[in-house]
Amino acid sequence: MANSESAEPCEGFWADTARVRSGYLAEVPTHLLVMKVAEEVGEVAEAYIGTTGGNPRKGVHKTVTDVLDELADVILAAAVPMVDLAGGPEPAERHLAGRLGIVSAREAAPAANGWHGSFIAPHVLLRREDGAVLMLRRHNTGYRDGWLCPPAGRIEPGEDVLAAAIREAGEETGVTLHRDDAEFSHVLHRSAASLPGPCHAVTDYWFTFRHWAGEPRAAEPDKASEALWIDPAAPPADLIPHCAQVLAAIGRGERFSVHGWTEDP
């Protein structure tokens, strides 16, 4: 009877990958193997969220080992169709080595004259006559899923921050907004290791609208599971913390705050 070492020989990563391809994955078409990579990436995100407690309904229910396992599955899932598309384990190995050389040679572009910038994220508060503001419950985004936040997003080419805010609010809640109704409310400069760029920072611009056309709703159900009105003076516990900080600052009439920096009060 073969022992465990002879049953699973380790002849190198790409040789083992080819063995897996010709083994239990032998009947799976290449295009399905390529699509399998996306599924594995989703499982990585789910595992990582489980380590942070990002889903308040589940809490912390995953470990770093779970995340490492899922990351390893992504690598393996990508390697198998590479063997097919490259024409075998050897050319697949050469292709990866070449790609690694290209990526490892990259350097961050130097900032012009020493300037480094933060990314910008527009946020919109739809405020009813009774003072309640609209929040969306994040869903299937990979960031703070299950938590509440206002309509928000990124700037697209050709947009100023207010144009982006109006567009994002329209896409996410189904309402129509006009620039003349915008009230500048707050700027938050926040930092976290997970944020992009050399500064690992985002500058959030918050605008309030008291008038709109249409009935606010969760207009992108693949990204938000519900829309609900909250009291900004007593926000629920599952409001994203930096958003709760901004609502409190707006309530005090403050136009600027910071979050996540080492000198935060």
ZIPE-V202313 format. One record per residue. N is the residue number from 1. RES is the residue in one small letter. D_CENTER is the distance of its C-alpha to the mean C-alpha in Angstrom with 2 decimals. Layout:
n: (N;N)
res: (RES;RES)
d_center: (D_CENTER;D_CENTER)
//
This chain:
n: (1;2;3;4;5;6;7;8;9;10;11;12;13;14;15;16;17;18;19;20;21;22;23;24;25;26;27;28;29;30;31;32;33;34;35;36;37;38;39;40;41;42;43;44;45;46;47;48;49;50;51;52;53;54;55;56;57;58;59;60;61;62;63;64;65;66;67;68;69;70;71;72;73;74;75;76;77;78;79;80;81;82;83;84;85;86;87;88;89;90;91;92;93;94;95;96;97;98;99;100;101;102;103;104;105;106;107;108;109;110;111;112;113;114;115;116;117;118;119;120;121;122;123;124;125;126;127;128;129;130;131;132;133;134;135;136;137;138;139;140;141;142;143;144;145;146;147;148;149;150;151;152;153;154;155;156;157;158;159;160;161;162;163;164;165;166;167;168;169;170;171;172;173;174;175;176;177;178;179;180;181;182;183;184;185;186;187;188;189;190;191;192;193;194;195;196;197;198;199;200;201;202;203;204;205;206;207;208;209;210;211;212;213;214;215;216;217;218;219;220;221;222;223;224;225;226;227;228;229;230;231;232;233;234;235;236;237;238;239;240;241;242;243;244;245;246;247;248;249;250;251;252;253;254;255;256;257;258;259;260;261;262;263;264;265)
res: (m;a;n;s;e;s;a;e;p;c;e;g;f;w;a;d;t;a;r;v;r;s;g;y;l;a;e;v;p;t;h;l;l;v;m;k;v;a;e;e;v;g;e;v;a;e;a;y;i;g;t;t;g;g;n;p;r;k;g;v;h;k;t;v;t;d;v;l;d;e;l;a;d;v;i;l;a;a;a;v;p;m;v;d;l;a;g;g;p;e;p;a;e;r;h;l;a;g;r;l;g;i;v;s;a;r;e;a;a;p;a;a;n;g;w;h;g;s;f;i;a;p;h;v;l;l;r;r;e;d;g;a;v;l;m;l;r;r;h;n;t;g;y;r;d;g;w;l;c;p;p;a;g;r;i;e;p;g;e;d;v;l;a;a;a;i;r;e;a;g;e;e;t;g;v;t;l;h;r;d;d;a;e;f;s;h;v;l;h;r;s;a;a;s;l;p;g;p;c;h;a;v;t;d;y;w;f;t;f;r;h;w;a;g;e;p;r;a;a;e;p;d;k;a;s;e;a;l;w;i;d;p;a;a;p;p;a;d;l;i;p;h;c;a;q;v;l;a;a;i;g;r;g;e;r;f;s;v;h;g;w;t;e;d;p)
d_center: (49.29;46.51;44.76;40.98;41.06;42.94;40.93;37.63;38.72;36.33;37.32;34.23;30.66;31.36;34.62;32.97;30.28;33.16;34.92;32.01;31.85;35.58;35.53;33.63;31.37;34.44;34.43;30.76;30.38;28.34;26.07;25.08;24.36;22.01;20.10;20.11;17.69;14.86;15.91;15.93;12.38;11.38;13.80;12.34;9.03;11.55;13.79;11.60;10.70;14.45;15.36;13.81;15.13;11.89;13.74;16.90;18.96;18.78;18.49;18.44;19.60;18.41;19.57;18.64;21.11;19.23;16.11;18.61;20.29;17.30;16.52;20.22;20.14;17.64;20.14;23.04;21.68;21.22;24.62;26.63;26.22;26.57;30.04;30.86;29.67;31.14;34.39;34.54;33.32;35.07;33.66;30.16;30.70;32.00;29.11;26.53;28.80;29.05;25.34;24.88;27.62;25.99;22.59;24.34;26.57;23.87;23.97;21.82;23.52;25.68;25.04;27.91;30.57;28.36;25.87;22.19;19.83;16.77;14.12;14.98;13.24;15.79;16.13;18.90;21.21;23.51;26.50;29.33;32.95;32.80;30.04;27.25;23.81;21.33;18.07;15.60;14.42;10.77;10.95;9.41;5.82;4.78;4.61;8.34;9.51;13.18;13.15;14.62;13.83;15.64;14.88;12.79;11.05;11.96;15.44;16.75;19.84;22.95;21.49;22.32;20.08;22.12;22.12;18.32;18.38;21.00;19.32;15.97;18.14;20.27;17.64;16.03;19.39;22.03;24.10;25.85;25.93;28.29;28.08;31.35;29.97;27.15;27.77;26.02;25.10;23.14;21.25;19.02;18.42;15.96;15.26;13.35;13.45;9.71;9.71;10.79;14.46;17.70;17.64;14.18;14.42;13.51;16.37;15.91;18.78;19.86;22.38;24.50;26.15;29.14;30.06;28.35;29.46;28.28;27.25;23.75;21.79;18.45;18.84;15.71;16.24;13.65;10.97;13.32;16.15;18.52;19.62;21.96;24.04;24.19;26.66;25.02;27.80;27.00;23.29;22.31;21.08;17.72;16.79;13.98;16.40;15.97;16.41;19.49;20.72;20.65;22.50;25.07;25.53;26.05;28.52;30.43;30.54;28.50;26.76;24.87;23.17;21.08;18.71;17.96;20.69;23.58;26.08;24.45;27.34)
//
